[in-house]
Amino acid sequence: MSEAKIQRIFKHYGEQSQLMKTQEELKELNEAIQKLVDLRKDDKRTSFYNTERDFLKDHIAEELADVRIMLDQIEFGLHIEKRCSDWREFKLNRQLKRMEDEK
């Protein structure tokens, strides 16, 4: 179901628009992550969220969802799903090897 939605959205807006939208969403995710990195442990928030950290984690989850949607559109639109999958597997294996080499 999600795949059909991804394809429909990409086809509607087109490659150029969705590449630029991906950049925007990546920037927003980066900013949300930076806020969590900068957070002091003693910060508190008096609202729906118990702490500022809880609020920022939820914000990161929202931005990750946006980025994943955009990345799925780019993979589909550029026909690079297999290449991305292959690169992902290569990079995961490489990192695991690096971790083993650290021992």
Jmol script that loads the backbone (N, CA, C; Angstrom):
load data "model"
ATOM      1  N   MET A   1       0.818  -1.192   0.000  1.00  0.00           N
ATOM      2  CA  MET A   1       0.000   0.000   0.000  1.00  0.00           C
ATOM      3  C   MET A   1       0.865   1.261   0.000  1.00  0.00           C
ATOM      4  N   SER A   2       1.859   1.316   0.864  1.00  0.00           N
ATOM      5  CA  SER A   2       2.720   2.496   0.929  1.00  0.00           C
ATOM      6  C   SER A   2       3.482   2.714  -0.367  1.00  0.00           C
ATOM      7  N   GLU A   3       3.915   1.622  -1.000  1.00  0.00           N
ATOM      8  CA  GLU A   3       4.683   1.750  -2.237  1.00  0.00           C
ATOM      9  C   GLU A   3       3.882   2.463  -3.318  1.00  0.00           C
ATOM     10  N   ALA A   4       2.628   2.121  -3.445  1.00  0.00           N
ATOM     11  CA  ALA A   4       1.774   2.774  -4.444  1.00  0.00           C
ATOM     12  C   ALA A   4       1.618   4.264  -4.133  1.00  0.00           C
ATOM     13  N   LYS A   5       1.517   4.606  -2.858  1.00  0.00           N
ATOM     14  CA  LYS A   5       1.400   6.004  -2.462  1.00  0.00           C
ATOM     15  C   LYS A   5       2.683   6.764  -2.784  1.00  0.00           C
ATOM     16  N   ILE A   6       3.817   6.132  -2.487  1.00  0.00           N
ATOM     17  CA  ILE A   6       5.125   6.732  -2.775  1.00  0.00           C
ATOM     18  C   ILE A   6       5.229   7.038  -4.271  1.00  0.00           C
ATOM     19  N   GLN A   7       4.887   6.066  -5.094  1.00  0.00           N
ATOM     20  CA  GLN A   7       4.987   6.224  -6.542  1.00  0.00           C
ATOM     21  C   GLN A   7       4.037   7.310  -7.047  1.00  0.00           C
ATOM     22  N   ARG A   8       2.837   7.321  -6.531  1.00  0.00           N
ATOM     23  CA  ARG A   8       1.849   8.324  -6.958  1.00  0.00           C
ATOM     24  C   ARG A   8       2.323   9.735  -6.641  1.00  0.00           C
ATOM     25  N   ILE A   9       2.856   9.911  -5.432  1.00  0.00           N
ATOM     26  CA  ILE A   9       3.330  11.237  -5.024  1.00  0.00           C
ATOM     27  C   ILE A   9       4.506  11.673  -5.895  1.00  0.00           C
ATOM     28  N   PHE A  10       5.465  10.759  -6.124  1.00  0.00           N
ATOM     29  CA  PHE A  10       6.634  11.107  -6.941  1.00  0.00           C
ATOM     30  C   PHE A  10       6.212  11.473  -8.358  1.00  0.00           C
ATOM     31  N   LYS A  11       5.337  10.684  -8.938  1.00  0.00           N
ATOM     32  CA  LYS A  11       4.883  10.960 -10.309  1.00  0.00           C
ATOM     33  C   LYS A  11       4.136  12.295 -10.390  1.00  0.00           C
ATOM     34  N   HIS A  12       3.396  12.625  -9.352  1.00  0.00           N
ATOM     35  CA  HIS A  12       2.637  13.872  -9.353  1.00  0.00           C
ATOM     36  C   HIS A  12       3.561  15.088  -9.320  1.00  0.00           C
ATOM     37  N   TYR A  13       4.574  15.083  -8.427  1.00  0.00           N
ATOM     38  CA  TYR A  13       5.433  16.249  -8.247  1.00  0.00           C
ATOM     39  C   TYR A  13       6.655  16.255  -9.150  1.00  0.00           C
ATOM     40  N   GLY A  14       7.136  15.087  -9.525  1.00  0.00           N
ATOM     41  CA  GLY A  14       8.276  15.019 -10.427  1.00  0.00           C
ATOM     42  C   GLY A  14       9.617  14.993  -9.699  1.00  0.00           C
ATOM     43  N   GLU A  15      10.625  14.590 -10.455  1.00  0.00           N
ATOM     44  CA  GLU A  15      11.965  14.382  -9.902  1.00  0.00           C
ATOM     45  C   GLU A  15      12.572  15.632  -9.282  1.00  0.00           C
ATOM     46  N   GLN A  16      12.596  16.723 -10.018  1.00  0.00           N
ATOM     47  CA  GLN A  16      13.260  17.941  -9.536  1.00  0.00           C
ATOM     48  C   GLN A  16      12.643  18.432  -8.230  1.00  0.00           C
ATOM     49  N   SER A  17      11.335  18.496  -8.206  1.00  0.00           N
ATOM     50  CA  SER A  17      10.633  18.960  -7.012  1.00  0.00           C
ATOM     51  C   SER A  17      10.926  18.058  -5.809  1.00  0.00           C
ATOM     52  N   GLN A  18      10.924  16.750  -6.045  1.00  0.00           N
ATOM     53  CA  GLN A  18      11.113  15.829  -4.937  1.00  0.00           C
ATOM     54  C   GLN A  18      12.571  15.760  -4.482  1.00  0.00           C
ATOM     55  N   LEU A  19      13.503  16.009  -5.373  1.00  0.00           N
ATOM     56  CA  LEU A  19      14.904  16.126  -4.944  1.00  0.00           C
ATOM     57  C   LEU A  19      15.081  17.325  -4.023  1.00  0.00           C
ATOM     58  N   MET A  20      14.476  18.432  -4.382  1.00  0.00           N
ATOM     59  CA  MET A  20      14.580  19.638  -3.555  1.00  0.00           C
ATOM     60  C   MET A  20      13.838  19.448  -2.228  1.00  0.00           C
ATOM     61  N   LYS A  21      12.693  18.784  -2.265  1.00  0.00           N
ATOM     62  CA  LYS A  21      11.939  18.515  -1.041  1.00  0.00           C
ATOM     63  C   LYS A  21      12.746  17.594  -0.119  1.00  0.00           C
ATOM     64  N   THR A  22      13.459  16.654  -0.693  1.00  0.00           N
ATOM     65  CA  THR A  22      14.303  15.757   0.104  1.00  0.00           C
ATOM     66  C   THR A  22      15.379  16.547   0.822  1.00  0.00           C
ATOM     67  N   GLN A  23      15.990  17.488   0.132  1.00  0.00           N
ATOM     68  CA  GLN A  23      16.998  18.336   0.780  1.00  0.00           C
ATOM     69  C   GLN A  23      16.395  19.092   1.957  1.00  0.00           C
ATOM     70  N   GLU A  24      15.209  19.602   1.781  1.00  0.00           N
ATOM     71  CA  GLU A  24      14.523  20.344   2.845  1.00  0.00           C
ATOM     72  C   GLU A  24      14.255  19.438   4.051  1.00  0.00           C
ATOM     73  N   GLU A  25      13.756  18.234   3.773  1.00  0.00           N
ATOM     74  CA  GLU A  25      13.445  17.306   4.866  1.00  0.00           C
ATOM     75  C   GLU A  25      14.717  16.842   5.584  1.00  0.00           C
ATOM     76  N   LEU A  26      15.789  16.648   4.851  1.00  0.00           N
ATOM     77  CA  LEU A  26      17.061  16.270   5.475  1.00  0.00           C
ATOM     78  C   LEU A  26      17.567  17.380   6.394  1.00  0.00           C
ATOM     79  N   LYS A  27      17.401  18.614   5.962  1.00  0.00           N
ATOM     80  CA  LYS A  27      17.811  19.747   6.789  1.00  0.00           C
ATOM     81  C   LYS A  27      16.995  19.782   8.079  1.00  0.00           C
ATOM     82  N   GLU A  28      15.689  19.572   7.973  1.00  0.00           N
ATOM     83  CA  GLU A  28      14.833  19.577   9.152  1.00  0.00           C
ATOM     84  C   GLU A  28      15.206  18.451  10.112  1.00  0.00           C
ATOM     85  N   LEU A  29      15.525  17.282   9.575  1.00  0.00           N
ATOM     86  CA  LEU A  29      15.954  16.171  10.424  1.00  0.00           C
ATOM     87  C   LEU A  29      17.268  16.510  11.115  1.00  0.00           C
ATOM     88  N   ASN A  30      18.196  17.072  10.382  1.00  0.00           N
ATOM     89  CA  ASN A  30      19.473  17.459  10.961  1.00  0.00           C
ATOM     90  C   ASN A  30      19.277  18.452  12.110  1.00  0.00           C
ATOM     91  N   GLU A  31      18.413  19.418  11.916  1.00  0.00           N
ATOM     92  CA  GLU A  31      18.152  20.409  12.958  1.00  0.00           C
ATOM     93  C   GLU A  31      17.530  19.761  14.194  1.00  0.00           C
ATOM     94  N   ALA A  32      16.609  18.826  13.996  1.00  0.00           N
ATOM     95  CA  ALA A  32      15.976  18.141  15.127  1.00  0.00           C
ATOM     96  C   ALA A  32      16.993  17.306  15.897  1.00  0.00           C
ATOM     97  N   ILE A  33      17.866  16.629  15.169  1.00  0.00           N
ATOM     98  CA  ILE A  33      18.904  15.834  15.820  1.00  0.00           C
ATOM     99  C   ILE A  33      19.858  16.735  16.586  1.00  0.00           C
ATOM    100  N   GLN A  34      20.219  17.862  16.003  1.00  0.00           N
ATOM    101  CA  GLN A  34      21.143  18.781  16.674  1.00  0.00           C
ATOM    102  C   GLN A  34      20.560  19.286  17.987  1.00  0.00           C
ATOM    103  N   LYS A  35      19.270  19.540  18.006  1.00  0.00           N
ATOM    104  CA  LYS A  35      18.629  19.993  19.246  1.00  0.00           C
ATOM    105  C   LYS A  35      18.751  18.932  20.338  1.00  0.00           C
ATOM    106  N   LEU A  36      18.601  17.660  19.964  1.00  0.00           N
ATOM    107  CA  LEU A  36      18.744  16.597  20.948  1.00  0.00           C
ATOM    108  C   LEU A  36      20.192  16.473  21.413  1.00  0.00           C
ATOM    109  N   VAL A  37      21.120  16.604  20.491  1.00  0.00           N
ATOM    110  CA  VAL A  37      22.544  16.565  20.843  1.00  0.00           C
ATOM    111  C   VAL A  37      22.875  17.676  21.832  1.00  0.00           C
ATOM    112  N   ASP A  38      22.300  18.839  21.615  1.00  0.00           N
ATOM    113  CA  ASP A  38      22.597  20.007  22.451  1.00  0.00           C
ATOM    114  C   ASP A  38      21.862  20.010  23.796  1.00  0.00           C
ATOM    115  N   LEU A  39      20.881  19.156  23.927  1.00  0.00           N
ATOM    116  CA  LEU A  39      20.036  19.181  25.118  1.00  0.00           C
ATOM    117  C   LEU A  39      20.816  18.854  26.391  1.00  0.00           C
ATOM    118  N   ARG A  40      20.574  19.653  27.415  1.00  0.00           N
ATOM    119  CA  ARG A  40      21.130  19.342  28.729  1.00  0.00           C
ATOM    120  C   ARG A  40      20.155  18.422  29.450  1.00  0.00           C
ATOM    121  N   LYS A  41      20.656  17.468  30.182  1.00  0.00           N
ATOM    122  CA  LYS A  41      19.812  16.463  30.829  1.00  0.00           C
ATOM    123  C   LYS A  41      18.822  17.047  31.824  1.00  0.00           C
ATOM    124  N   ASP A  42      19.107  18.189  32.389  1.00  0.00           N
ATOM    125  CA  ASP A  42      18.220  18.754  33.403  1.00  0.00           C
ATOM    126  C   ASP A  42      17.080  19.591  32.817  1.00  0.00           C
ATOM    127  N   ASP A  43      17.018  19.712  31.480  1.00  0.00           N
ATOM    128  CA  ASP A  43      15.922  20.473  30.876  1.00  0.00           C
ATOM    129  C   ASP A  43      14.596  19.748  31.090  1.00  0.00           C
ATOM    130  N   LYS A  44      13.582  20.484  31.437  1.00  0.00           N
ATOM    131  CA  LYS A  44      12.245  19.921  31.640  1.00  0.00           C
ATOM    132  C   LYS A  44      11.253  20.674  30.763  1.00  0.00           C
ATOM    133  N   ARG A  45      10.166  20.008  30.442  1.00  0.00           N
ATOM    134  CA  ARG A  45       9.124  20.611  29.619  1.00  0.00           C
ATOM    135  C   ARG A  45       7.787  20.381  30.317  1.00  0.00           C
ATOM    136  N   THR A  46       7.017  21.397  30.450  1.00  0.00           N
ATOM    137  CA  THR A  46       5.710  21.256  31.098  1.00  0.00           C
ATOM    138  C   THR A  46       4.626  21.313  30.029  1.00  0.00           C
ATOM    139  N   SER A  47       4.332  20.167  29.448  1.00  0.00           N
ATOM    140  CA  SER A  47       3.280  20.062  28.443  1.00  0.00           C
ATOM    141  C   SER A  47       2.922  18.591  28.308  1.00  0.00           C
ATOM    142  N   PHE A  48       2.471  18.215  27.143  1.00  0.00           N
ATOM    143  CA  PHE A  48       2.121  16.826  26.862  1.00  0.00           C
ATOM    144  C   PHE A  48       3.323  15.913  27.104  1.00  0.00           C
ATOM    145  N   TYR A  49       4.494  16.394  26.848  1.00  0.00           N
ATOM    146  CA  TYR A  49       5.702  15.605  26.999  1.00  0.00           C
ATOM    147  C   TYR A  49       6.259  15.784  28.404  1.00  0.00           C
ATOM    148  N   ASN A  50       6.768  14.713  28.982  1.00  0.00           N
ATOM    149  CA  ASN A  50       7.342  14.776  30.324  1.00  0.00           C
ATOM    150  C   ASN A  50       8.621  15.596  30.366  1.00  0.00           C
ATOM    151  N   THR A  51       9.397  15.481  29.337  1.00  0.00           N
ATOM    152  CA  THR A  51      10.680  16.179  29.307  1.00  0.00           C
ATOM    153  C   THR A  51      10.935  16.737  27.922  1.00  0.00           C
ATOM    154  N   GLU A  52      11.868  17.637  27.844  1.00  0.00           N
ATOM    155  CA  GLU A  52      12.299  18.179  26.546  1.00  0.00           C
ATOM    156  C   GLU A  52      12.832  17.041  25.673  1.00  0.00           C
ATOM    157  N   ARG A  53      13.527  16.105  26.297  1.00  0.00           N
ATOM    158  CA  ARG A  53      14.068  14.956  25.542  1.00  0.00           C
ATOM    159  C   ARG A  53      12.941  14.172  24.873  1.00  0.00           C
ATOM    160  N   ASP A  54      11.843  13.918  25.583  1.00  0.00           N
ATOM    161  CA  ASP A  54      10.706  13.205  24.991  1.00  0.00           C
ATOM    162  C   ASP A  54      10.140  13.976  23.800  1.00  0.00           C
ATOM    163  N   PHE A  55      10.016  15.281  23.969  1.00  0.00           N
ATOM    164  CA  PHE A  55       9.527  16.128  22.885  1.00  0.00           C
ATOM    165  C   PHE A  55      10.448  16.026  21.663  1.00  0.00           C
ATOM    166  N   LEU A  56      11.753  16.128  21.902  1.00  0.00           N
ATOM    167  CA  LEU A  56      12.710  16.088  20.792  1.00  0.00           C
ATOM    168  C   LEU A  56      12.752  14.714  20.137  1.00  0.00           C
ATOM    169  N   LYS A  57      12.612  13.657  20.905  1.00  0.00           N
ATOM    170  CA  LYS A  57      12.578  12.312  20.318  1.00  0.00           C
ATOM    171  C   LYS A  57      11.370  12.164  19.398  1.00  0.00           C
ATOM    172  N   ASP A  58      10.228  12.684  19.809  1.00  0.00           N
ATOM    173  CA  ASP A  58       9.043  12.627  18.965  1.00  0.00           C
ATOM    174  C   ASP A  58       9.227  13.456  17.701  1.00  0.00           C
ATOM    175  N   HIS A  59       9.869  14.614  17.849  1.00  0.00           N
ATOM    176  CA  HIS A  59      10.150  15.460  16.690  1.00  0.00           C
ATOM    177  C   HIS A  59      11.079  14.733  15.713  1.00  0.00           C
ATOM    178  N   ILE A  60      12.084  14.066  16.227  1.00  0.00           N
ATOM    179  CA  ILE A  60      12.996  13.299  15.372  1.00  0.00           C
ATOM    180  C   ILE A  60      12.237  12.181  14.667  1.00  0.00           C
ATOM    181  N   ALA A  61      11.356  11.497  15.374  1.00  0.00           N
ATOM    182  CA  ALA A  61      10.570  10.432  14.749  1.00  0.00           C
ATOM    183  C   ALA A  61       9.745  10.971  13.583  1.00  0.00           C
ATOM    184  N   GLU A  62       9.137  12.137  13.778  1.00  0.00           N
ATOM    185  CA  GLU A  62       8.360  12.757  12.708  1.00  0.00           C
ATOM    186  C   GLU A  62       9.236  13.106  11.511  1.00  0.00           C
ATOM    187  N   GLU A  63      10.396  13.697  11.781  1.00  0.00           N
ATOM    188  CA  GLU A  63      11.292  14.084  10.685  1.00  0.00           C
ATOM    189  C   GLU A  63      11.876  12.858   9.987  1.00  0.00           C
ATOM    190  N   LEU A  64      12.162  11.799  10.734  1.00  0.00           N
ATOM    191  CA  LEU A  64      12.637  10.556  10.110  1.00  0.00           C
ATOM    192  C   LEU A  64      11.593   9.991   9.157  1.00  0.00           C
ATOM    193  N   ALA A  65      10.330  10.050   9.566  1.00  0.00           N
ATOM    194  CA  ALA A  65       9.255   9.574   8.689  1.00  0.00           C
ATOM    195  C   ALA A  65       9.233  10.381   7.396  1.00  0.00           C
ATOM    196  N   ASP A  66       9.354  11.709   7.512  1.00  0.00           N
ATOM    197  CA  ASP A  66       9.389  12.557   6.315  1.00  0.00           C
ATOM    198  C   ASP A  66      10.555  12.182   5.407  1.00  0.00           C
ATOM    199  N   VAL A  67      11.722  12.006   5.997  1.00  0.00           N
ATOM    200  CA  VAL A  67      12.921  11.697   5.210  1.00  0.00           C
ATOM    201  C   VAL A  67      12.785  10.331   4.548  1.00  0.00           C
ATOM    202  N   ARG A  68      12.285   9.347   5.284  1.00  0.00           N
ATOM    203  CA  ARG A  68      12.139   8.016   4.683  1.00  0.00           C
ATOM    204  C   ARG A  68      11.180   8.035   3.501  1.00  0.00           C
ATOM    205  N   ILE A  69      10.103   8.797   3.636  1.00  0.00           N
ATOM    206  CA  ILE A  69       9.157   8.926   2.523  1.00  0.00           C
ATOM    207  C   ILE A  69       9.858   9.522   1.311  1.00  0.00           C
ATOM    208  N   MET A  70      10.636  10.569   1.543  1.00  0.00           N
ATOM    209  CA  MET A  70      11.323  11.220   0.431  1.00  0.00           C
ATOM    210  C   MET A  70      12.386  10.291  -0.174  1.00  0.00           C
ATOM    211  N   LEU A  71      13.129   9.590   0.667  1.00  0.00           N
ATOM    212  CA  LEU A  71      14.148   8.681   0.149  1.00  0.00           C
ATOM    213  C   LEU A  71      13.517   7.564  -0.671  1.00  0.00           C
ATOM    214  N   ASP A  72      12.388   7.039  -0.204  1.00  0.00           N
ATOM    215  CA  ASP A  72      11.686   6.016  -0.980  1.00  0.00           C
ATOM    216  C   ASP A  72      11.256   6.561  -2.342  1.00  0.00           C
ATOM    217  N   GLN A  73      10.814   7.812  -2.367  1.00  0.00           N
ATOM    218  CA  GLN A  73      10.420   8.419  -3.645  1.00  0.00           C
ATOM    219  C   GLN A  73      11.622   8.553  -4.577  1.00  0.00           C
ATOM    220  N   ILE A  74      12.750   8.978  -4.035  1.00  0.00           N
ATOM    221  CA  ILE A  74      13.942   9.150  -4.861  1.00  0.00           C
ATOM    222  C   ILE A  74      14.431   7.801  -5.403  1.00  0.00           C
ATOM    223  N   GLU A  75      14.443   6.790  -4.554  1.00  0.00           N
ATOM    224  CA  GLU A  75      14.830   5.450  -5.028  1.00  0.00           C
ATOM    225  C   GLU A  75      13.925   5.004  -6.170  1.00  0.00           C
ATOM    226  N   PHE A  76      12.620   5.170  -5.982  1.00  0.00           N
ATOM    227  CA  PHE A  76      11.667   4.784  -7.019  1.00  0.00           C
ATOM    228  C   PHE A  76      11.875   5.605  -8.285  1.00  0.00           C
ATOM    229  N   GLY A  77      11.899   6.913  -8.121  1.00  0.00           N
ATOM    230  CA  GLY A  77      11.950   7.800  -9.279  1.00  0.00           C
ATOM    231  C   GLY A  77      13.218   7.679 -10.099  1.00  0.00           C
ATOM    232  N   LEU A  78      14.326   7.392  -9.436  1.00  0.00           N
ATOM    233  CA  LEU A  78      15.603   7.241 -10.147  1.00  0.00           C
ATOM    234  C   LEU A  78      15.896   5.787 -10.507  1.00  0.00           C
ATOM    235  N   HIS A  79      14.984   4.903 -10.136  1.00  0.00           N
ATOM    236  CA  HIS A  79      15.128   3.458 -10.420  1.00  0.00           C
ATOM    237  C   HIS A  79      16.435   2.912  -9.836  1.00  0.00           C
ATOM    238  N   ILE A  80      16.677   3.223  -8.564  1.00  0.00           N
ATOM    239  CA  ILE A  80      17.942   2.806  -7.944  1.00  0.00           C
ATOM    240  C   ILE A  80      17.703   1.962  -6.683  1.00  0.00           C
ATOM    241  N   GLU A  81      16.543   1.338  -6.579  1.00  0.00           N
ATOM    242  CA  GLU A  81      16.245   0.543  -5.390  1.00  0.00           C
ATOM    243  C   GLU A  81      17.291  -0.542  -5.149  1.00  0.00           C
ATOM    244  N   LYS A  82      17.637  -1.277  -6.202  1.00  0.00           N
ATOM    245  CA  LYS A  82      18.614  -2.376  -6.073  1.00  0.00           C
ATOM    246  C   LYS A  82      19.987  -1.825  -5.725  1.00  0.00           C
ATOM    247  N   ARG A  83      20.387  -0.758  -6.371  1.00  0.00           N
ATOM    248  CA  ARG A  83      21.696  -0.157  -6.078  1.00  0.00           C
ATOM    249  C   ARG A  83      21.770   0.290  -4.624  1.00  0.00           C
ATOM    250  N   CYS A  84      20.700   0.923  -4.149  1.00  0.00           N
ATOM    251  CA  CYS A  84      20.676   1.369  -2.752  1.00  0.00           C
ATOM    252  C   CYS A  84      20.745   0.185  -1.805  1.00  0.00           C
ATOM    253  N   SER A  85      20.002  -0.848  -2.119  1.00  0.00           N
ATOM    254  CA  SER A  85      20.016  -2.045  -1.284  1.00  0.00           C
ATOM    255  C   SER A  85      21.414  -2.662  -1.249  1.00  0.00           C
ATOM    256  N   ASP A  86      22.054  -2.743  -2.407  1.00  0.00           N
ATOM    257  CA  ASP A  86      23.410  -3.297  -2.480  1.00  0.00           C
ATOM    258  C   ASP A  86      24.399  -2.439  -1.692  1.00  0.00           C
ATOM    259  N   TRP A  87      24.334  -1.131  -1.850  1.00  0.00           N
ATOM    260  CA  TRP A  87      25.227  -0.233  -1.115  1.00  0.00           C
ATOM    261  C   TRP A  87      24.985  -0.331   0.382  1.00  0.00           C
ATOM    262  N   ARG A  88      23.734  -0.399   0.766  1.00  0.00           N
ATOM    263  CA  ARG A  88      23.406  -0.504   2.188  1.00  0.00           C
ATOM    264  C   ARG A  88      24.025  -1.764   2.788  1.00  0.00           C
ATOM    265  N   GLU A  89      23.858  -2.882   2.116  1.00  0.00           N
ATOM    266  CA  GLU A  89      24.425  -4.141   2.594  1.00  0.00           C
ATOM    267  C   GLU A  89      25.950  -4.064   2.662  1.00  0.00           C
ATOM    268  N   PHE A  90      26.572  -3.505   1.623  1.00  0.00           N
ATOM    269  CA  PHE A  90      28.029  -3.347   1.609  1.00  0.00           C
ATOM    270  C   PHE A  90      28.499  -2.515   2.803  1.00  0.00           C
ATOM    271  N   LYS A  91      27.839  -1.384   3.037  1.00  0.00           N
ATOM    272  CA  LYS A  91      28.258  -0.480   4.110  1.00  0.00           C
ATOM    273  C   LYS A  91      28.014  -1.076   5.493  1.00  0.00           C
ATOM    274  N   LEU A  92      26.921  -1.806   5.657  1.00  0.00           N
ATOM    275  CA  LEU A  92      26.687  -2.482   6.936  1.00  0.00           C
ATOM    276  C   LEU A  92      27.771  -3.525   7.200  1.00  0.00           C
ATOM    277  N   ASN A  93      28.067  -4.316   6.199  1.00  0.00           N
ATOM    278  CA  ASN A  93      29.111  -5.337   6.352  1.00  0.00           C
ATOM    279  C   ASN A  93      30.476  -4.707   6.622  1.00  0.00           C
ATOM    280  N   ARG A  94      30.774  -3.618   5.942  1.00  0.00           N
ATOM    281  CA  ARG A  94      32.045  -2.932   6.150  1.00  0.00           C
ATOM    282  C   ARG A  94      32.157  -2.411   7.580  1.00  0.00           C
ATOM    283  N   GLN A  95      31.076  -1.851   8.091  1.00  0.00           N
ATOM    284  CA  GLN A  95      31.120  -1.340   9.455  1.00  0.00           C
ATOM    285  C   GLN A  95      31.266  -2.459  10.474  1.00  0.00           C
ATOM    286  N   LEU A  96      30.574  -3.556  10.251  1.00  0.00           N
ATOM    287  CA  LEU A  96      30.718  -4.698  11.156  1.00  0.00           C
ATOM    288  C   LEU A  96      32.151  -5.221  11.152  1.00  0.00           C
ATOM    289  N   LYS A  97      32.780  -5.224   9.981  1.00  0.00           N
ATOM    290  CA  LYS A  97      34.182  -5.647   9.900  1.00  0.00           C
ATOM    291  C   LYS A  97      35.070  -4.675  10.665  1.00  0.00           C
ATOM    292  N   ARG A  98      34.833  -3.389  10.518  1.00  0.00           N
ATOM    293  CA  ARG A  98      35.604  -2.386  11.265  1.00  0.00           C
ATOM    294  C   ARG A  98      35.471  -2.618  12.766  1.00  0.00           C
ATOM    295  N   MET A  99      34.268  -2.916  13.206  1.00  0.00           N
ATOM    296  CA  MET A  99      34.039  -3.168  14.627  1.00  0.00           C
ATOM    297  C   MET A  99      34.808  -4.399  15.091  1.00  0.00           C
ATOM    298  N   GLU A 100      34.832  -5.418  14.278  1.00  0.00           N
ATOM    299  CA  GLU A 100      35.611  -6.617  14.620  1.00  0.00           C
ATOM    300  C   GLU A 100      37.085  -6.314  14.682  1.00  0.00           C
ATOM    301  N   ASP A 101      37.560  -5.476  13.778  1.00  0.00           N
ATOM    302  CA  ASP A 101      38.978  -5.099  13.746  1.00  0.00           C
ATOM    303  C   ASP A 101      39.378  -4.268  14.968  1.00  0.00           C
ATOM    304  N   GLU A 102      38.414  -3.604  15.597  1.00  0.00           N
ATOM    305  CA  GLU A 102      38.698  -2.799  16.774  1.00  0.00           C
ATOM    306  C   GLU A 102      39.024  -3.661  17.992  1.00  0.00           C
ATOM    307  N   LYS A 103      38.583  -4.894  17.971  1.00  0.00           N
ATOM    308  CA  LYS A 103      38.800  -5.786  19.148  1.00  0.00           C
ATOM    309  C   LYS A 103      40.222  -6.227  19.292  1.00  0.00           C
TER     310      LYS A 103
END
end "model"
wireframe off; spacefill off
backbone 0.3
color backbone group
